[in-house]
């Protein structure tokens, strides 16, 4: 099956880990969020307004000073929010968040997780949240799939995976989360 990369990018937004590696250090905030629009050939007169809306949606300033900032001028939490805005600018049906909070300190991590859940509910999009932290997975997920050696070894509603893990890998993840391993 041939997948058209442009079509895929319209329907799937990806937040990579860590954002300092996924957003060019040469891009300003505005340029980073505008890039998907430009690649898709849909950057137009309304794009600056769409970019401001995306920044508001991820709870970041929309003033010119902030939009001219470069990645090295932002905190990890700010940069992660820019990465989220960038992933959502094309209004995808699915958001993939790959270890998107693993590098953040706990208080910022909690805020970004709350933001992702709020955005998911407000936009009505599906989210695939990739993490090694089973505690975070429990908070973020209706359903958890556990992978071991690249294969799904457990896939069930989150509460069931946490309460009654079946596979040894799942038991180990839960044990680590509880401080047992």
Secondary structure, 3 states (H helix, E strand, C coil): CCCCHHHHHHHEEEECCCHHHHCCCCCEHHHHHHHHHHHHCCCCCCHHHHHHHHHHHCCCCCCHHHHCCEHHHCCHHHHHHHHHHHHHCCCCCEEEEECCCCCCCHHHHHHHHHHHHHHHHHHCCEEEEECCCHHHHHHHCCEEEEEECCEEEEEEEHHHHHHCCCCHHHHHHHHHHCCCC
